[in-house]
Amino acid sequence: QVQLVESGGGLVQAGGSLRLSCAASGRTSSTYTMGWFRQAPGKEREFVAAISWSGSTTYYADSVKGRFAASRDNAKNTVYLQMNSLKPEDTAVYYCAVPISRLRIGVRPTEYDYWGQGTQVTVSS
C-alpha cells in the first residue's frame, strides 16, 4: 500500500507561482516513478508531469512545458511540482499518483493505481 497526500494548492493571480508537494508513505514509495495529473470542473483528468524514481527523467504535457517543473526528495519521500507563470486555464484539482508499473512513465490516468486526495489550484485573471 502507498499513501499519497498533496498540499500547497491555493488561490494565485495569473503570472504567479505555487509549489505543490506530494508526501508518500508505504512500501518503497521512494523508488517509484510519480505522476502529476489535474482535473478541471467538467473535464477529464489530464496528465501534467511525471518524474522517474531517481529524478533524472522528467516528462511534461505540452501545455505546461517550460512553466512547470517536477522534482523529488527521496530522503523525505516527497515529490514537488513547481508551477510558474500560472494561467487561469491551469485552474484544477491537482493529484499525484503512482503508476501501476511503479517505474514506467505513463500519461493516461488508467496507468496509475494509487492517488492522493488532490489539492485545489485556482488562478485568477
N, CA, C and O of each residue as an XYZ file, in Angstrom:
500
protein
N       0.836     -1.197      0.000
C       0.000      0.000      0.000
C       0.872      1.248      0.000
O       1.913      1.299      0.655
N       0.431      2.238     -0.740
C       1.097      3.537     -0.786
C       0.059      4.607     -0.483
O      -1.025      4.616     -1.066
N       0.392      5.490      0.414
C      -0.483      6.610      0.729
C       0.159      7.896      0.208
O       1.356      8.123      0.384
N      -0.648      8.721     -0.428
C      -0.182      9.975     -1.018
C      -1.010     11.130     -0.476
O      -2.237     11.053     -0.424
N      -0.335     12.196     -0.076
C      -1.028     13.379      0.443
C      -0.456     14.615     -0.241
O       0.721     14.935     -0.076
N      -1.295     15.308     -1.009
C      -0.878     16.534     -1.675
C      -1.131     17.742     -0.784
O      -2.023     17.735      0.065
N      -0.326     18.776     -0.996
C      -0.519     20.048     -0.303
C       0.086     21.157     -1.154
O       0.797     20.900     -2.125
N      -0.211     22.393     -0.771
C       0.398     23.529     -1.449
C      -0.500     24.268     -2.415
O      -0.109     25.301     -2.960
N      -1.692     23.757     -2.635
C      -2.597     24.453     -3.526
C      -3.102     25.742     -2.914
O      -2.873     26.017     -1.737
N      -3.793     26.531     -3.723
C      -4.342     27.782     -3.226
C      -4.809     28.666     -4.351
O      -4.940     28.233     -5.496
N      -5.060     29.929     -4.004
C      -5.513     30.935     -4.962
C      -4.341     31.842     -5.304
O      -3.667     32.358     -4.412
N      -4.100     32.034     -6.589
C      -2.988     32.865     -7.032
C      -3.417     33.645     -8.260
O      -4.263     33.190     -9.030
N      -2.839     34.808     -8.441
C      -3.145     35.604     -9.633
C      -2.381     35.062    -10.839
O      -1.339     34.422    -10.695
N      -2.906     35.325    -12.001
C      -2.230     34.928    -13.232
C      -0.814     35.496    -13.248
O      -0.580     36.650    -12.890
N       0.123     34.647    -13.677
C       1.526     35.035    -13.667
C       2.258     34.649    -12.406
O       3.485     34.726    -12.345
N       1.514     34.234    -11.399
C       2.105     33.861    -10.130
C       2.626     32.435    -10.115
O       2.613     31.738    -11.129
N       3.085     32.015     -8.942
C       3.687     30.691     -8.781
C       3.125     29.977     -7.559
O       2.684     30.603     -6.595
N       3.154     28.672     -7.627
C       2.826     27.812     -6.493
C       3.735     26.593     -6.555
O       4.192     26.196     -7.626
N       3.988     26.010     -5.394
C       4.706     24.741     -5.362
C       3.852     23.716     -4.639
O       3.516     23.875     -3.466
N       3.511     22.672     -5.360
C       2.751     21.582     -4.775
C       3.704     20.528     -4.223
O       4.791     20.310     -4.757
N       3.278     19.887     -3.156
C       4.036     18.793     -2.573
C       3.171     17.555     -2.543
O       1.948     17.639     -2.429
N       3.810     16.409     -2.647
C       3.129     15.124     -2.545
C       3.968     14.254     -1.621
O       5.046     13.790     -1.992
N       3.460     14.038     -0.415
C       4.163     13.215      0.563
C       3.687     11.777      0.439
O       2.491     11.492      0.505
N       4.634     10.890      0.260
C       4.301      9.482      0.072
C       4.731      8.669      1.277
O       5.741      8.965      1.916
N       3.970      7.666      1.571
C       4.326      6.728      2.634
C       3.903      5.333      2.199
O       3.015      5.166      1.363
N       4.545      4.357      2.773
C       4.238      2.993      2.405
C       5.453      2.281      1.855
O       6.576      2.781      1.919
N       5.208      1.117      1.320
C       6.307      0.252      0.887
C       7.091      0.849     -0.260
O       6.533      1.116     -1.325
N       8.377      1.060     -0.056
C       9.356      1.506     -1.069
C       8.827      2.617     -1.963
O       9.097      2.628     -3.165
N       8.089      3.538     -1.397
C       7.497      4.600     -2.216
C       8.554      5.481     -2.855
O       8.302      6.080     -3.901
N       9.730      5.574     -2.252
C      10.760      6.440     -2.816
C      11.368      5.871     -4.080
O      12.107      6.580     -4.763
N      11.091      4.631     -4.420
C      11.659      4.033     -5.628
C      10.667      4.022     -6.782
O      10.917      3.377     -7.800
N       9.562      4.713     -6.646
C       8.543      4.711     -7.685
C       8.621      5.959     -8.537
O       8.940      7.040     -8.042
N       8.331      5.812     -9.818
C       8.005      6.965    -10.641
C       6.737      7.605    -10.073
O       5.858      6.913     -9.559
N       6.654      8.923    -10.171
C       5.471      9.623     -9.696
C       4.913     10.495    -10.811
O       5.658     11.093    -11.587
N       3.605     10.554    -10.872
C       2.950     11.382    -11.874
C       2.107     12.452    -11.221
O       1.642     12.308    -10.090
N       1.920     13.536    -11.966
C       1.002     14.608    -11.571
C      -0.090     14.712    -12.638
O       0.189     14.702    -13.837
N      -1.306     14.809    -12.186
C      -2.463     14.992    -13.055
C      -3.298     16.150    -12.522
O      -3.107     16.603    -11.394
N      -4.211     16.613    -13.337
C      -5.141     17.636    -12.888
C      -6.502     17.406    -13.523
O      -6.626     16.801    -14.588
N      -7.514     17.909    -12.835
C      -8.874     17.779    -13.342
C      -9.633     19.064    -13.060
O      -9.813     19.462    -11.909
N     -10.070     19.698    -14.128
C     -10.882     20.906    -14.023
C     -12.360     20.519    -14.025
O     -12.704     19.441    -14.510
N     -13.235     21.362    -13.501
C     -14.663     21.032    -13.472
C     -15.198     20.724    -14.866
O     -14.992     21.489    -15.808
N     -15.883     19.601    -14.979
C     -16.495     19.226    -16.241
C     -15.544     18.656    -17.264
O     -15.938     18.376    -18.396
N     -14.282     18.480    -16.875
C     -13.293     17.958    -17.819
C     -12.701     16.649    -17.299
O     -12.800     16.327    -16.115
N     -12.096     15.918    -18.199
C     -11.454     14.677    -17.813
C     -10.117     14.959    -17.126
O      -9.493     16.002    -17.325
N      -9.710     14.000    -16.322
C      -8.406     14.122    -15.669
C      -7.314     14.042    -16.734
O      -7.342     13.172    -17.605
N      -6.343     14.970    -16.649
C      -5.307     15.001    -17.662
C      -3.917     14.970    -17.054
O      -3.691     15.427    -15.934
N      -2.999     14.421    -17.824
C      -1.603     14.320    -17.405
C      -0.966     15.702    -17.383
O      -1.214     16.537    -18.252
N      -0.132     15.921    -16.355
C       0.602     17.186    -16.249
C       2.105     16.942    -16.331
O       2.796     17.562    -17.139
N       2.610     16.036    -15.491
C       4.053     15.820    -15.424
C       4.328     14.488    -14.762
O       3.467     13.919    -14.089
N       5.541     13.998    -14.962
C       5.965     12.787    -14.277
C       7.468     12.861    -14.044
O       8.192     13.551    -14.761
N       7.919     12.139    -13.028
C       9.343     12.138    -12.688
C       9.746     10.726    -12.304
O       9.042     10.046    -11.558
N      10.885     10.295    -12.820
C      11.366      8.956    -12.516
C      11.788      8.856    -11.059
O      11.914      9.869    -10.370
N      12.005      7.632    -10.593
C      12.303      7.444     -9.186
C      13.596      8.156     -8.790
O      13.714      8.637     -7.663
N      14.555      8.227     -9.693
C      15.823      8.878     -9.373
C      15.762     10.387     -9.544
O      16.623     11.110     -9.044
N      14.750     10.858    -10.248
C      14.649     12.277    -10.545
C      15.394     12.685    -11.797
O      15.371     13.856    -12.177
N      16.052     11.743    -12.441
C      16.876     12.079    -13.605
C      16.053     12.265    -14.871
O      16.526     12.872    -15.832
N      14.830     11.751    -14.885
C      13.972     11.859    -16.065
C      12.657     12.517    -15.671
O      11.998     12.113    -14.713
N      12.297     13.532    -16.430
C      11.007     14.186    -16.248
C      10.301     14.275    -17.591
O      10.930     14.260    -18.649
N       8.996     14.367    -17.521
C       8.189     14.431    -18.750
C       7.006     15.328    -18.467
O       6.399     15.252    -17.399
N       6.674     16.190    -19.439
C       5.636     17.195    -19.222
C       4.632     17.225    -20.360
O       4.959     16.939    -21.512
N       3.412     17.575    -20.013
C       2.421     17.865    -21.032
C       2.835     19.137    -21.756
O       3.455     20.020    -21.163
N       2.496     19.229    -23.023
C       2.871     20.406    -23.805
C       2.322     21.690    -23.191
O       2.950     22.744    -23.283
N       1.162     21.601    -22.570
C       0.508     22.788    -22.033
C       1.257     23.410    -20.858
O       1.030     24.573    -20.526
N       2.155     22.637    -20.219
C       2.863     23.161    -19.052
C       4.369     23.193    -19.249
O       5.099     23.680    -18.385
N       4.834     22.681    -20.371
C       6.272     22.601    -20.625
C       6.887     23.998    -20.593
O       6.379     24.928    -21.220
N       7.976     24.128    -19.864
C       8.646     25.412    -19.730
C       8.120     26.254    -18.584
O       8.741     27.252    -18.219
N       6.992     25.874    -18.013
C       6.413     26.625    -16.882
C       6.409     25.811    -15.592
O       6.565     26.366    -14.505
N       6.231     24.507    -15.709
C       6.167     23.631    -14.542
C       7.438     22.787    -14.471
O       8.049     22.472    -15.492
N       7.821     22.428    -13.247
C       9.000     21.583    -13.058
C       8.747     20.607    -11.921
O       8.381     21.005    -10.815
N       8.945     19.333    -12.201
C       8.801     18.293    -11.186
C      10.163     17.984    -10.585
O      11.180     17.986    -11.279
N      10.167     17.722     -9.293
C      11.396     17.335     -8.606
C      11.011     16.413     -7.453
O       9.830     16.223     -7.161
N      12.012     15.850     -6.812
C      11.711     14.961     -5.693
C      12.866     14.933     -4.714
O      14.021     15.167     -5.067
N      12.516     14.639     -3.471
C      13.489     14.448     -2.408
C      13.183     13.078     -1.802
O      12.296     12.953     -0.957
N      13.910     12.061     -2.231
C      13.596     10.706     -1.791
C      13.878     10.500     -0.306
O      13.288      9.622      0.323
N      14.766     11.294      0.247
C      15.022     11.182      1.680
C      13.789     11.592      2.485
O      13.580     11.131      3.608
N      12.979     12.465      1.888
C      11.749     12.915      2.545
C      10.516     12.235      1.961
O       9.393     12.525      2.372
N      10.721     11.333      1.006
C       9.583     10.670      0.338
C       8.584     11.693     -0.188
O       7.375     11.512     -0.048
N       9.074     12.741     -0.777
C       8.224     13.835     -1.236
C       8.569     14.213     -2.669
O       9.735     14.304     -3.055
N       7.521     14.428     -3.433
C       7.649     14.887     -4.809
C       7.045     16.280     -4.897
O       6.065     16.584     -4.218
N       7.627     17.114     -5.728
C       7.181     18.507     -5.838
C       6.789     18.831     -7.274
O       7.266     18.211     -8.224
N       5.920     19.803     -7.405
C       5.590     20.369     -8.708
C       5.644     21.878     -8.569
O       4.746     22.494     -7.995
N       6.701     22.464     -9.097
C       6.848     23.917     -9.108
C       6.098     24.461    -10.314
O       6.379     24.078    -11.450
N       5.156     25.342    -10.070
C       4.319     25.880    -11.139
C       4.540     27.378    -11.228
O       4.226     28.116    -10.294
N       5.083     27.826    -12.355
C       5.368     29.233    -12.582
C       4.521     29.764    -13.732
O       3.955     28.990    -14.505
N       4.439     31.063    -13.840
C       3.688     31.713    -14.925
C       2.301     31.097    -15.060
O       1.873     30.739    -16.157
N       1.622     30.979    -13.958
C       0.326     30.318    -13.951
C      -0.707     31.096    -14.752
O      -0.697     32.326    -14.794
N      -1.597     30.343    -15.384
C      -2.650     30.903    -16.220
C      -4.003     30.477    -15.655
O      -4.083     29.471    -14.949
N      -5.058     31.219    -15.951
C      -6.389     30.819    -15.483
C      -6.755     29.394    -15.916
O      -7.458     28.688    -15.192
N      -6.288     28.975    -17.079
C      -6.606     27.623    -17.554
C      -5.863     26.529    -16.792
O      -6.110     25.345    -17.021
N      -4.964     26.905    -15.895
C      -4.318     25.925    -15.012
C      -5.191     25.600    -13.801
O      -4.859     24.708    -13.019
N      -6.291     26.309    -13.643
C      -7.177     26.059    -12.514
C      -7.729     24.642    -12.566
O      -8.314     24.232    -13.568
N      -7.542     23.903    -11.489
C      -7.962     22.499    -11.427
C      -7.616     21.939    -10.061
O      -6.938     22.582     -9.259
N      -8.092     20.737     -9.815
C      -7.611     19.958     -8.678
C      -6.425     19.148     -9.178
O      -6.519     18.459    -10.194
N      -5.323     19.234     -8.470
C      -4.093     18.552     -8.864
C      -3.879     17.320     -7.990
O      -4.038     17.362     -6.770
N      -3.515     16.225     -8.649
C      -3.320     14.949     -7.978
C      -1.927     14.405     -8.266
O      -1.402     14.582     -9.366
N      -1.334     13.750     -7.287
C      -0.150     12.951     -7.559
C      -0.581     11.486     -7.560
O      -1.586     11.118     -6.952
N       0.193     10.668     -8.248
C      -0.201      9.281     -8.427
C       1.016      8.397     -8.680
O       2.062      8.857     -9.139
N       0.848      7.126     -8.369
C       1.894      6.125     -8.597
C       1.451      5.209     -9.730
O       0.327      4.707     -9.705
N       2.305      4.979    -10.719
C       1.901      4.132    -11.836
C       1.825      2.659    -11.451
O       2.541      2.198    -10.562
N       0.956      1.936    -12.124
C       0.792      0.505    -11.864
C       2.117     -0.225    -12.056
O       2.435     -1.156    -11.316
N       2.885      0.205    -13.055
C       4.171     -0.433    -13.322
C       5.221     -0.073    -12.283
O       6.257     -0.731    -12.180
N       4.948      0.975    -11.512
C       5.841      1.504    -10.478
C       7.043      2.260    -11.041
O       7.609      3.105    -10.348
N       7.442      1.979    -12.268
C       8.636      2.608    -12.819
C       8.385      3.352    -14.130
O       9.008      4.386    -14.374
N       7.503      2.858    -14.962
C       7.323      3.436    -16.280
C       6.507      4.718    -16.211
O       5.503      4.784    -15.502
N       6.933      5.722    -16.938
C       6.181      6.977    -17.006
C       5.016      6.793    -17.967
O       5.217      6.442    -19.130
N       3.818      7.025    -17.493
C       2.633      6.925    -18.324
C       1.883      8.242    -18.322
O       2.025      9.043    -17.398
N       1.092      8.467    -19.348
C       0.340      9.721    -19.451
C      -1.154      9.517    -19.317
O      -1.905     10.493    -19.341
N      -1.605      8.303    -19.181
C      -3.034      8.029    -19.030
C      -3.361      7.745    -17.575
O      -2.623      7.017    -16.911
N      -4.450      8.302    -17.066
C      -4.826      8.029    -15.670
C      -4.992      6.535    -15.390
O      -4.754      6.084    -14.270
N      -5.398      5.772    -16.397
C      -5.610      4.335    -16.203
C      -4.306      3.569    -15.971
O      -4.326      2.395    -15.601
N      -3.182      4.239    -16.189
C      -1.885      3.603    -15.938
C      -1.431      3.766    -14.495
O      -0.349      3.311    -14.124
N      -2.257      4.415    -13.683
C      -1.909      4.700    -12.298
C      -2.945      4.090    -11.362
O      -4.138      4.087    -11.664
N      -2.482      3.570    -10.219
C      -3.445      2.953     -9.320
C      -3.501      3.574     -7.938
O      -4.518      3.433     -7.258
N      -2.455      4.256     -7.490
C      -2.520      4.952     -6.201
C      -2.615      6.451     -6.466
O      -1.847      7.008     -7.250
N      -3.569      7.091     -5.798
C      -3.838      8.510     -5.982
C      -3.949      9.211     -4.635
O      -4.402      8.636     -3.644
N      -3.523     10.467     -4.629
C      -3.780     11.297     -3.468
C      -5.190     11.845     -3.517
O      -5.956     11.541     -4.431
N      -5.532     12.662     -2.518
C      -6.883     13.211     -2.441
C      -7.041     14.474     -3.278
O      -8.161     14.925     -3.518
N      -5.938     15.042     -3.717
C      -5.973     16.228     -4.570
C      -5.852     17.518     -3.779
O      -6.201     17.579     -2.600
N      -5.354     18.543     -4.447
C      -5.258     19.880     -3.873
C      -5.718     20.888     -4.923
O      -5.321     20.806     -6.085
N      -6.552     21.832     -4.512
C      -7.153     22.785     -5.441
C      -6.172     23.916     -5.770
O      -5.564     24.514     -4.883
N      -6.042     24.183     -7.044
C      -5.278     25.331     -7.526
C      -6.234     26.215     -8.317
O      -6.863     25.766     -9.275
N      -6.335     27.461     -7.911
C      -7.200     28.413     -8.588
C      -6.374     29.619     -9.018
O      -5.729     30.267     -8.194
N      -6.399     29.913    -10.313
C      -5.640     31.032    -10.864
C      -6.629     32.078    -11.351
O      -7.433     31.815    -12.246
N      -6.568     33.253    -10.767
C      -7.490     34.327    -11.140
C      -6.860     35.201    -12.226
O      -5.642     35.367    -12.293
N      -7.716     35.740    -13.055
C      -7.218     36.569    -14.171
C      -7.122     38.029    -13.783
O      -6.723     38.860    -14.599
